[in-house]
C-alpha cells in the first residue's frame, strides 16, 4: 500500500464593520468554492473538501473561516502542483491569511502559511502578493 498524505487547514477573511461588504465577500467566496470540480473529477482541490459556516452567529461572527481537508496518496511527490492549484484558488477568493498543513507518512509534517502583504486579498487584484512561510516539524515519526 502506498503512503498516505493528509492536507488540512483554513483560509481566513478579514473582519469588517460593513455588513454589505462582508456579505459580498462571503457570497463571492461561496460561489468560487461551489464552482470547484466535484466527485472524482478533481485531481487536487474539490468542492467536497471545503466548508464554512453559512449563517451569521457564533460560527460566523466577523471573520469568515473556510476550512478544508483531504486525504491523498503520496501527495508530497506532487506537492508543487497542489500548491499551484491552491494559489490559483486563492487568487479568486477574498482572504487575509491561509494555512495549510501537510502531514505525510514518509516526510513528516509541514506547515505552509500565506499572508497578504496588505492584510487582505481581493479577487480583483491581478497577482497574488503574499508572504509565504514554510515550517517543518522536527523529530522522528513513530
Residue pairs with C-beta under 8 A, 6 or more apart in sequence:
2 73
2 74
3 73
3 74
3 104
3 105
3 106
4 71
4 72
4 73
4 74
4 104
4 105
5 71
5 72
5 73
5 74
5 75
5 76
5 102
5 103
5 104
5 105
6 69
6 70
6 71
6 72
6 101
6 102
6 103
6 104
7 68
7 69
7 70
7 71
7 72
7 75
7 82
7 100
7 101
7 102
7 103
8 67
8 68
8 69
8 70
8 100
8 101
8 103
9 67
9 68
9 69
9 98
9 99
9 100
9 101
10 65
10 66
10 67
10 68
10 98
10 99
11 65
11 66
11 68
11 90
11 93
11 95
11 97
11 98
12 63
12 64
12 65
12 66
12 95
12 96
12 97
12 98
13 22
13 25
13 26
13 29
13 63
13 64
13 65
13 66
13 94
13 95
13 96
14 63
14 95
14 96
14 119
14 120
15 62
15 63
16 22
16 25
16 62
22 62
22 64
25 64
25 94
26 52
26 60
26 64
28 93
28 94
28 123
29 52
29 64
29 66
29 93
29 94
29 95
30 52
30 54
32 89
32 92
32 93
32 123
33 47
33 50
33 52
33 66
34 47
36 42
36 45
36 46
36 47
36 50
36 89
37 45
37 46
37 47
38 46
38 47
38 48
39 46
39 48
43 81
43 85
44 72
44 75
44 78
44 81
44 82
44 85
44 86
45 82
45 85
45 86
45 89
46 70
49 68
49 69
49 70
50 66
50 67
50 68
51 66
51 67
51 68
52 60
52 64
52 65
52 66
52 67
53 59
53 60
53 64
53 65
54 60
66 93
66 95
74 104
74 106
75 82
75 102
75 104
76 102
76 104
76 106
76 107
79 102
83 112
86 98
86 100
87 114
87 128
90 98
90 114
90 121
90 128
90 130
91 121
91 123
91 125
91 127
91 128
92 123
93 121
93 123
94 120
94 121
94 122
94 123
95 116
95 120
95 121
96 115
96 116
96 119
96 120
96 121
97 113
97 114
97 115
97 116
98 113
98 114
99 111
99 112
99 113
99 114
100 111
100 112
100 113
101 109
101 110
101 111
101 112
102 109
102 110
102 111
102 112
103 109
103 110
104 110
105 141
108 136
108 137
108 139
108 141
109 136
109 137
110 134
110 135
110 136
110 137
111 134
111 135
111 136
111 137
112 132
112 133
112 134
112 135
113 132
113 133
113 134
113 135
114 130
114 131
114 132
115 130
115 131
115 132
115 133
116 129
116 130
117 129
117 130
117 131
118 129
121 128
121 129
121 130
